[in-house]
């Protein structure tokens, strides 16, 4: 049971990191588009 908890925690951490990277990327793209226009 502990293994599963550990694993899900790792997954969650990785997911939130990915999500943050994606958010940063999207805001970067948005500002690039705004600069272009």
N, CA, C and O atoms as a MOPAC input file, in Angstrom:
PM7 MOZYME 1SCF
protein

 N      0.83500 1    -1.20400 1     0.00000 1
 C      0.00000 1     0.00000 1     0.00000 1
 C      0.86900 1     1.25400 1     0.00000 1
 O      0.54900 1     2.23100 1    -0.67700 1
 N      1.94700 1     1.23200 1     0.74000 1
 C      2.81900 1     2.39900 1     0.79400 1
 C      3.41600 1     2.72600 1    -0.56700 1
 O      3.55400 1     3.88900 1    -0.94600 1
 N      3.76100 1     1.68300 1    -1.28000 1
 C      4.35200 1     1.87300 1    -2.60700 1
 C      3.41400 1     2.67300 1    -3.49800 1
 O      3.83500 1     3.57900 1    -4.21700 1
 N      2.15100 1     2.32400 1    -3.43500 1
 C      1.15900 1     3.00800 1    -4.26700 1
 C      1.08700 1     4.48600 1    -3.88600 1
 O      1.03000 1     5.35900 1    -4.75300 1
 N      1.09100 1     4.75000 1    -2.60200 1
 C      1.05500 1     6.14000 1    -2.14700 1
 C      2.26400 1     6.90200 1    -2.66300 1
 O      2.14400 1     8.00300 1    -3.20000 1
 N      3.41900 1     6.30100 1    -2.49200 1
 C      4.64900 1     6.92200 1    -2.97500 1
 C      4.54600 1     7.23100 1    -4.45800 1
 O      4.85000 1     8.33400 1    -4.91300 1
 N      4.11200 1     6.23600 1    -5.18600 1
 C      4.03700 1     6.35000 1    -6.63200 1
 C      3.08400 1     7.46200 1    -7.04900 1
 O      3.40000 1     8.25400 1    -7.93700 1
 N      1.93200 1     7.52100 1    -6.41900 1
 C      0.96200 1     8.55100 1    -6.78200 1
 C      1.48300 1     9.93900 1    -6.42900 1
 O      1.19700 1    10.91500 1    -7.12300 1
 N      2.25100 1    10.01900 1    -5.34300 1
 C      2.83500 1    11.31200 1    -4.97600 1
 C      3.82400 1    11.75900 1    -6.05100 1
 O      3.82100 1    12.91700 1    -6.46900 1
 N      4.66100 1    10.83500 1    -6.48900 1
 C      5.62400 1    11.14700 1    -7.54400 1
 C      4.89000 1    11.60700 1    -8.80000 1
 O      5.25400 1    12.60500 1    -9.42100 1
 N      3.86500 1    10.86800 1    -9.15400 1
 C      3.07100 1    11.22900 1   -10.33200 1
 C      2.49500 1    12.63100 1   -10.19400 1
 O      2.55500 1    13.43800 1   -11.12200 1
 N      1.94300 1    12.90100 1    -9.03700 1
 C      1.32300 1    14.20000 1    -8.81800 1
 C      2.35400 1    15.32100 1    -8.94300 1
 O      2.10000 1    16.34100 1    -9.58300 1
 N      3.51200 1    15.12100 1    -8.33000 1
 C      4.56200 1    16.13500 1    -8.39200 1
 C      4.97500 1    16.38400 1    -9.83200 1
 O      5.09100 1    17.52900 1   -10.27100 1
 N      5.19600 1    15.29800 1   -10.55900 1
 C      5.59400 1    15.43500 1   -11.95400 1
 C      4.52200 1    16.13800 1   -12.76000 1
 O      4.81500 1    16.96900 1   -13.62000 1
 N      3.28700 1    15.79900 1   -12.47500 1
 C      2.18800 1    16.39400 1   -13.22400 1
 C      2.11000 1    17.89500 1   -12.97400 1
 O      1.95000 1    18.67700 1   -13.91200 1
 N      2.22100 1    18.29200 1   -11.73200 1
 C      2.13100 1    19.71900 1   -11.43300 1
 C      3.30500 1    20.47600 1   -12.04200 1
 O      3.16000 1    21.61900 1   -12.47500 1
 N      4.46700 1    19.83300 1   -12.07100 1
 C      5.62300 1    20.45500 1   -12.69500 1
 C      5.36400 1    20.65100 1   -14.18700 1
 O      5.60700 1    21.72400 1   -14.74000 1
 N      4.87100 1    19.60700 1   -14.81500 1
 C      4.53100 1    19.68200 1   -16.23500 1
 C      3.51700 1    20.78500 1   -16.48600 1
 O      3.63400 1    21.55800 1   -17.43700 1
 N      2.52800 1    20.84000 1   -15.62000 1
 C      1.48100 1    21.83300 1   -15.78000 1
 C      2.06100 1    23.24200 1   -15.68300 1
 O      1.69600 1    24.12300 1   -16.46100 1
 N      2.95500 1    23.44800 1   -14.73800 1
 C      3.58400 1    24.76200 1   -14.58200 1
 C      4.40700 1    25.12600 1   -15.80200 1
 O      4.36400 1    26.26300 1   -16.27100 1
 N      5.15700 1    24.15800 1   -16.31600 1
 C      5.95500 1    24.39500 1   -17.51700 1
 C      5.04100 1    24.79700 1   -18.66700 1
 O      5.33300 1    25.72900 1   -19.41500 1
 N      3.94300 1    24.08500 1   -18.79100 1
 C      2.99600 1    24.36100 1   -19.86000 1
 C      2.41300 1    25.76200 1   -19.72200 1
 O      2.29000 1    26.48900 1   -20.70800 1
 N      2.05800 1    26.13400 1   -18.50400 1
 C      1.50800 1    27.46700 1   -18.27400 1
 C      2.51500 1    28.53400 1   -18.66200 1
 O      2.17700 1    29.51700 1   -19.32100 1
 N      3.75400 1    28.32800 1   -18.24600 1
 C      4.79700 1    29.29100 1   -18.57000 1
 C      4.96800 1    29.40500 1   -20.07300 1
 O      5.09100 1    30.50100 1   -20.61900 1
 N      4.97400 1    28.26700 1   -20.72500 1
 C      5.13000 1    28.23500 1   -22.17100 1
 C      3.98800 1    28.97400 1   -22.85300 1
 O      4.20600 1    29.76700 1   -23.76900 1
 N      2.77200 1    28.70700 1   -22.39800 1
 C      1.60800 1    29.34800 1   -23.00700 1
 C      1.64300 1    30.85800 1   -22.82700 1
 O      1.33700 1    31.59900 1   -23.76100 1
 N      2.00400 1    31.31300 1   -21.66700 1
 C      2.05200 1    32.75800 1   -21.45600 1
 C      3.15900 1    33.38200 1   -22.30100 1
 O      3.02300 1    34.51000 1   -22.77700 1
 N      4.24400 1    32.65100 1   -22.48500 1
 C      5.33400 1    33.12000 1   -23.33900 1
 C      4.84600 1    33.26100 1   -24.77600 1
 O      5.08400 1    34.27700 1   -25.43000 1
 N      4.16900 1    32.24200 1   -25.25000 1
 C      3.63300 1    32.26900 1   -26.61100 1
 C      2.65800 1    33.43500 1   -26.76700 1
 O      2.68000 1    34.13900 1   -27.77600 1
 N      1.81900 1    33.62800 1   -25.78000 1
 C      0.83900 1    34.70400 1   -25.84400 1
 C      1.53400 1    36.05900 1   -25.94300 1
 O      1.13300 1    36.90500 1   -26.74200 1
 N      2.54700 1    36.26400 1   -25.15500 1
 C      3.23700 1    37.55000 1   -25.20100 1
 C      3.98200 1    37.71700 1   -26.52600 1
 O      4.07600 1    38.82500 1   -27.05500 1
 N      4.50900 1    36.61300 1   -27.05800 1
 C      5.15300 1    36.67900 1   -28.37100 1
 C      4.15300 1    37.10700 1   -29.43100 1
 O      4.45200 1    37.95300 1   -30.27400 1
 N      2.97600 1    36.52500 1   -29.38400 1
 C      1.93100 1    36.87400 1   -30.35200 1
 C      1.56900 1    38.34900 1   -30.20500 1
 O      1.42300 1    39.05800 1   -31.20100 1
 N      1.42700 1    38.79800 1   -28.98700 1
 C      1.08500 1    40.20200 1   -28.75700 1
 C      2.16800 1    41.12300 1   -29.29100 1
 O      1.87300 1    42.17100 1   -29.86500 1
 N      3.40000 1    40.73600 1   -29.10600 1
 C      4.50300 1    41.54500 1   -29.62300 1
 C      4.49500 1    41.56600 1   -31.13900 1
 O      4.82000 1    42.57500 1   -31.76500 1
 N      4.12400 1    40.45700 1   -31.70800 1
 C      4.10500 1    40.34700 1   -33.16200 1
 C      3.00400 1    41.22500 1   -33.74900 1
 O      3.20200 1    41.89200 1   -34.76500 1
 N      1.84600 1    41.21800 1   -33.10000 1
 C      0.73700 1    42.05900 1   -33.55400 1
 C      1.03300 1    43.49700 1   -33.16100 1
 O      0.23400 1    44.39100 1   -33.44200 1

